[in-house]
Amino acid sequence: MPYPHVLLSAAVSLDGYLDDTGPERLLLSSPADFDRVDEVRASVDAILVGAGTIRADNPRLLVNSTGRRAARVAEGRAEYPLKVTVTGSGDLDPAANFWHTGGEKLVYSTDEGAERAARLLGDTADVVPLGAGLDWRALLEHLHDVRGVRRLMVEGGGTVHTQLLQQGLADELHLVLAPLLVGDPAAPRLFGPGAYQGGRLRLTGSRRIEDVVLMTYEPTAPGAGPLPTAADRHWLRTACELAALCPPSDTAFSVGAVVVAADGTELARGHSREGGDPVVHAEEAALAKLDPADPRLPGATVYSSLEPCAHRASRPTPCAELILRAGLRRVVTAWREPDTFVTAADGAGVLGSAGVTVVTVPEYAPLAQRPNAHLPH
């Protein structure tokens, strides 16, 4: 399912605490960083905070710069991003600043909580029930498909950040580190306890802003089940982009593939017809670069822009079989193989019957198909 790009944004002290320390709020960011946050807000389609943040901080969540608001309007967008909150109970204060500043407001809740929120808020906000529990994937799908949100900024609190990161739904993290030691054991931390995706986040940038440091990260560790994560989407996009490197052919698809270890380490990549070999396939090219005895292979994920082949005329061993021989147990692909060269190809079925988890992310199919536009499919 297509989701918005999810950006988690937070400021923390040197000892790991958020900038909400009780009745007297300690502001960790510098004035220049507040302006940076304003710039990011102006760039997104929606801003989300948990109901606990509304109760504790009473935020307005506005784009404060008149110039940035004017630029949004000139681009055909609303003056302010959509403001979104999430609540299980529906216990919301209708007098909070959140409801009386900025543009449109949206509440996601459980079925029971939605009834309460609707009674409290009236026509101040749209209220969307998500069922018996809060389902983040359903929420993000609704934001994308119904509200047209392509880029979502999440400003807290800690519970919301924790849940999105644990479920592999955060595409990037903007973390500002302030030169302060809070020391209050009751102060909230950025993330709570729980199981997170294994592996290290990738540092994608860092810069000094007055006396604070902004660090940006993205997750790299593949998911572990049938549902795609933000890291899965990152690697699959990389595989699709590799397909554009393939020498053109009228008799074979252009495909890219990446093999990624469970900790997010890229092990190998390849693309069709790589290295002057006119018949090599992408997965074949990538796996050929690895030691078959590499202990990381059984826990790794293969990302392929096209479903691995189950039949081929050019060589005796199709890519699905090569993946099984390598001991890989998870494959993520963008596009199921059409009948262009092989009728009823079913590499996913071959892999699935052997116990491999196969995840298809169809929103990346157009990107995978782009270097194959000249072929009938």
N, C-alpha and C positions, 0 to 999 in steps of 0.2 A: 504494500500500500504506500502511496506517496505521502510523505510528511514534509512539514516545513523544515528548513535548516534551523537547528536549535543552538543558540548561543547562550551559554551560562556566563553571567557577569557577577563578580563579587569583589569586595575589598576585605582583606584580612590583616590582622596584626602579625607581628613576628612570631607570636606564640599560637597563631592559628585561629583566632577568634574573629567572628564577623563584627561589623560596626554597629551592632545593636546590643548595648550592654545594660539595658534596663531603663528606668525612668529618665535618666539623663543620658541621652544618646551621644556616644563618642563617634565623631566623624573621622574616618581613617583616610579618606581621599583628600588630595590637595585641590585647590581651586582650579588648576589647569586640568586635573583629571576629571573633575565634575563637568568641565566643558567637553572633554573627550566623551564622557558618557552621554552627554546631550547630543553629540554628533552621531554616536552609534544609535541612539533612540530615533533620531531623525532618519536613519537609513533603513530601519526595519518596518515591517508591516504590522507587528503587534508586540506588546510588552506584557509579560506575565509575571505575577507574584502570587504567592500563596495567601490564603485568608489570614493566616497568623501574622504575616508581615503587615497587612492592612490594620490589624488590631494593634500591633506593637508600635508601628512607625507612623501610621496615618499618612502614607505617601500620596503625592499628587501624580507622579510619574508623567511629567509633561516634557515636551520639547520646548525649552525656554527661549531659544534663539528665534527671534522674529524672522531673521534671514533664512534660517533652515526651514521654518514652517512655510515661508513664502516659496521656497524652492520645491517643497513637497507639492504644494498646490499647483505650481507651474508645470510639474511633471504629471499632473492629473491624479494625484493621490490626495487622500484626506489630509487636512492640516495637521492632525495628530494621529499617531498610530492607534490602532485598536487596543484597548486596555482589557486584560483578561485576568481573572482570578479563579482559583480552584478551592473548593470547600467540600468536606465530607458531610458536615452537619447542616450547612446552609445558614449558620449563625453569623450574620453580617450586619454591621452597623450602617443603617441607611444614611446617617449623618456624616460618614467618613469622607475625607477629601477626595478619595478615589472616585466617588460617584458624581462629584459636582465640579470637576475640572476636566479639561481635555475633550476628546471626542467620544466615540462609541465605547460602550462597556459590555463585557460578556462574562458570564459566570458558568462554570462547569461544576456539576455536583452529582451526588447520587440521586436516585429517584426520590427518596424521602427528603434529602437535603434541598433538592430543587424546588419542592413544594414550599418549604419554609422560606427559601431565598426569594421566591417569586412573591410571596405574601409581604415580606419585609421591604422589598425594593420596588414593587409595582412596575411602572414602565421606565424606571431609571436604567435598567439593564436587561439584555436578553439573557435568559436562563436556559441552559441545556442540560437535561438529565442524561447520565451515562450508564444507568443501570443500577444494580444493587451495590456496586463498588466503583471506585474511581479507576478508570482504565485509561492510562496515559496514551496508549496507541490509538484508541478510539478518539480521544481528545485531539491528538495531533492530526489524525485523518480528517476529522470534522473541520478543524481550523484550515487545513489545506484545501479540501474539496468544497466546503460550503462557504467559508469566509474568505477564500482566496489568499490566505497567508502563506507566503513563500519563505519569509525570514522572521524568526521569532526570537526575541531577546527575553531571557528569563533572569529576573533580578532578585530572586529569592522567594522564600527563605531557605534555611538549611535543609528542611525536610523535602522541599521541592527539588532542590539541587541533588540531594542524595538519591531520590527515587529516579530521576532522569538519568543520572550517571550509572546507577546500579542496573538499570534496564537497557543500557546501551543506546540511549536515545539522544544523547548530547553530542552534537557535531563538533563543537569547539568550546573552550573554556577561556574566558578573559579574567585573569586573576591579578589584582593589584595588591602589592605587598607594602604595608605602611611601616615606618620605623618606630613602632610603638610596642610596648609590652603591656598587655591588659592585666593579666594575672588574676582575674576574677574567675573562680571555678564555676560560677553560675552563668557566665557569658556564653552565648551560643557559638558553636563551631560551624564551619562551612559545610562539613559533611558529617553525617551520623554513622554509627556502626552498621556493618552489613557486608554482604558479599558483593564485590565489584568485579568487573572484567579484569582478568589477569593482564600482566604486562605493564609497560611504562607508557605514559602519554608522550607524544612527540612535541617537543618545544618548537613552535613555528615562528616565534618572534619575541623580542624583549626590547623595552626602551625605558629610559628614565623620564619621568614626568615630575618636575620639581623634586620633592624629596621622597616620592614613591616610585616603585618599579612596576610596570605593566608587563606581564608575561602571558603569552597566548599559547594554548596547547590544543592538540586534537588527539582523540583516541585512535589506537592502532590495533589493539588486540581483537582478533576475529570473534564473532559470536560463537556460541556453543550449541545452538539448537536450530529449529526450523524457522525462527523469526529473524529477519535481518536486523542488524544493528547499524548505528552510525558508522562504525569502523568498517563494517561489511560494505556499506555504500561507497566509502572512500576508496577501498581497494578495487571494487568492481568498476568504479569510474576510471581508475588507473588502467585496468585491463581493457576497457573500451577505448581509451585513448591510445593504447598500444596498437590496437587494430589499425589505426590510421597509418602506422609505419610500414604496413605490409606492402610489398610490391604488388601492383594491381594484377588481377587475373580474371579471365572470363570463365574459368573452369573450377574455381575453388573460392571459398569464403575467405575474407580477411578477418582474422580473429586475434585477440590479445589475451594473454594469461599471466597471472601472478600467483606464486605459491608463498603463503605467509604462515609463519609459525604461530603457535598459540599465544606467545607473548607479544605478538605484533611485529616481530622481526621479518623483514622480507628475505626469503630464501632464494628465490629465482624468479625471473620473468622471461617471457618469450612471445613471439608473434609468428603468424603464418609466413612460410617462405623465408624465414630468417637465415642470414648467413649465406645466401645464394642457393640454398637447397629449395628447389621448386615445389617439393611435395611435403615438406615438414609442416606439422600442425603446431599451433601455439602451445598447447599443453605438453606435447612431445618435446618441443624445443626447451621449455622451462625445466621439465623433469630431467632432461639429459644433462643439465648443468649441476645436478645434485648427486651426492653419494647415496646409492640405494640403502646404505646402512645408517644414514643420518637418523639419530634417535628422535629428532623433532618431527619427522614426516608423519607418524601416526596421529599426532595432535594438530597437524597443520590444516589449512583450508586452501583449496584451489579456487581462484577467481577467474572465470572465463567469460569473455563477452558473448560467446555462443555456446550452447549446450555441447558438452564433449561428445564426440562422435561415437556411435556404436558399430558402424560399418564404414570401411574405406577400401577403395580400390588400389590406392597408391602403395600401401604397405600392409603387411599382414596383421598388425596389431593396432586396433582402434584406440583412441585416447581414453575412453572409459575403462578399457582393460589396463592400460598403462597406469591409470590412477589407482585401480584396485591392486595391481602388483606392487605399487609404491607404498601401499598400506594407508593411504589417505582416507579419512572417514567423513569429510565434509566438502561440498562443492557449492559455490555460489555463482549463478549465471544470470545473464540479462535477457537472453533470447533463445527460445526453443527452436531447434533446427527445422527450417521449412523443407518442403519436398523438392527443392531445386535440383539436388544431385542424388539424394537418396530418399526413396519413398518411405514414409512412416518411420523415420529415424527416431530412436528413443533411447538416447544415451542416459537420460535421467532415470528411465525405467530400469536399465541395466544396473546402474549404480545403486538405485534404491533397493532393488531386489537383493543386492549384496550387502545391505545394511548401511550404505553411505547416506548421510543426510544431504539432500539436494534442495537448495533454496533458489527460487527464481524471483528476481526483482524486475518486474516487467516495465517499470517506469524508465529503466535504463535501456530498454530495447531500441528506441529511436537512435540513441548514441551508438549502440552496437551495429545498427543497420546502416549508419551513414556511409562508412567506407565500402558498403556492399550495395549501394543504391543502383548500380548499373546491372545488377543481377536480378532475375525474376524471383520473387518470393512473396 
